[in-house]
Amino acid sequence: MSLNATLIERDLNVLWHPCTQMKDHEWLPLVPIKRGEGVWLEDFDGKRYLDAVSSWWVNLFGHNNPRISARVKAQLDQLEHVILGGFSHEPIIELSERLVAITPPGLNRCFYTDNGSAAIEATLKMSFHYWLNSGQTQKTKFITLANSYHGETLGALAVGDVSLYKSTYGPLLMEAITVPGADTFHMEPGEDEIAYAERMFAPMELALAQHAHQACAVIVEPLIQCAAGMRMYHPRYLQLLREACDRHNVHLIADEIAVGFGRTGTLFACEQAGITPDFMCLSKGLTGGYLPLAGVMTHDKIYQAFYDDYEKLNAFLHSHSYTGNPLACSAALATLDIFASDDIIEKNQALSAHMARATAHLQDHPHVGQIRHRGMVLAIEMVEDKATRKPFPWQQRRGLRVYQHALSQGALLRPLGNVVYFMPPYVIEPEQIDFLARVATDGIHLATQD
Ligand SMILES: *Cc1c(COP(=O)(O)O)cnc(C)c1O
């Protein structure tokens, strides 16, 4: 038996993998990875896979990046971890100063957790608790957009709207107010994107008018709803939302966990709308894909509502054992160094344009309903009927066929349902984008043939 095969057998004896029907692995091979370098992952038989999904959207500057690795190694000899209650350390102080400097103006407080869902949980509690401390005890609800995703712990799941993840656990969840958004997939042919965003803001305006008295916050993924299949909307929607949240006295939570750190073409997606949210959640790319770290940034007015004499019992109550882990912070600092020294955002413009060119021919494919593209995210939606955009039935698992084809060709493309997408590390080269485009084109062809 090859080492690969042995590892698969041992794995399937003891592991339970995330987001997986384990029975699939009776016929769908698991892929054990020995090492990574740049955009490549290599298994134990020496076969390589180009990581087109940045290992679940976390990797920014390649696997085994020498600069990030060196910084984490240096930190390892200094301090691996320390309690953040009552204690502090240099990496987290420097990281917080730098995050305050690069995020939208006004966000000047950083609170940390150890994964994205936990950052959402902390943010929901913080928003609710702000209103409580301000005497507004009736504010207990959250407003969210259709097709949103904010993680899979119970609170985060409750404010999301991807039924695959949510419906089973419905009985356990608090109720959210869900409003249709401005998803460009549903635009009328020839409709102007800004006009569409303005038209589709009406339901949100109505929800705010009806529910503001009991709503803590509106939570959104700015510009791209990634987990729903890279669904996109125009920055104009965020401008209208910022203004309406202020007018209705409701917080605005920007979940930049997936879109932050350059994915949409700017360092943060909120920049494209020129807005500052009341809370901004960060994770995924924060450590360049090295270690789990997440957090929420907020502004002075929120912070001051908790700042009081101990006896008032107004302090924020949320903690995780590994909050602010120094190794993770050092990976984040190295990641910010690379952004600062290497003109990443500007260089990505050429890569982004190349992704569009390399896939433009798919526009005419009889089973491609839409190609969506913003910054370093490009998505191709397969449909049964191009004219009506009728989706393929989910039971047919067309995306899985693309996944299997890509693996056979040496690429890790992991479609979301019928949506094939590229969200690669920023160290990808134009020829590698061409390779991915060829694999995706053949994969889509094979997957939609019958
Ligand atoms: C991934 C994701 C989360 C959850 O982060 P985890 O670290 O996976 O818990 C939350 N919001 C968005 C937008 C995400 O893409």
The ligand as a Tripos MOL2 file, in Angstrom:
@<TRIPOS>MOLECULE
LIG
   15    15     1     0     0
SMALL
NO_CHARGES

@<TRIPOS>ATOM
      1 C1        -15.8420   31.7550    7.2560 C.3       1 LIG1
      2 C2        -16.7830   32.8210    7.6460 C.ar      1 LIG1
      3 C3        -17.2150   32.9800    8.9690 C.ar      1 LIG1
      4 C4        -16.8600   31.9910   10.0680 C.3       1 LIG1
      5 O1        -15.4990   31.9160   10.3360 O.3       1 LIG1
      6 P1        -14.9260   30.5460   10.9630 P.3       1 LIG1
      7 O2        -13.5350   30.9060   11.3640 O.co2     1 LIG1
      8 O3        -14.9810   29.5290    9.8620 O.co2     1 LIG1
      9 O4        -15.7870   30.1860   12.1210 O.co2     1 LIG1
     10 C5        -18.0170   34.0490    9.2630 C.ar      1 LIG1
     11 N1        -18.3900   34.9290    8.3210 N.ar      1 LIG1
     12 C6        -18.0080   34.8230    7.0390 C.ar      1 LIG1
     13 C7        -18.4220   35.8530    6.0530 C.3       1 LIG1
     14 C8        -17.2130   33.7420    6.6500 C.ar      1 LIG1
     15 O5        -16.8810   33.5880    5.3580 O.3       1 LIG1
@<TRIPOS>BOND
     1     1     2 1
     2     2     3 ar
     3     2    14 ar
     4     3     4 1
     5     3    10 ar
     6     4     5 1
     7     5     6 1
     8     6     7 2
     9     6     8 1
    10     6     9 1
    11    10    11 ar
    12    11    12 ar
    13    12    13 1
    14    12    14 ar
    15    14    15 1
@<TRIPOS>SUBSTRUCTURE
     1 LIG1         1 GROUP 0 **** ****
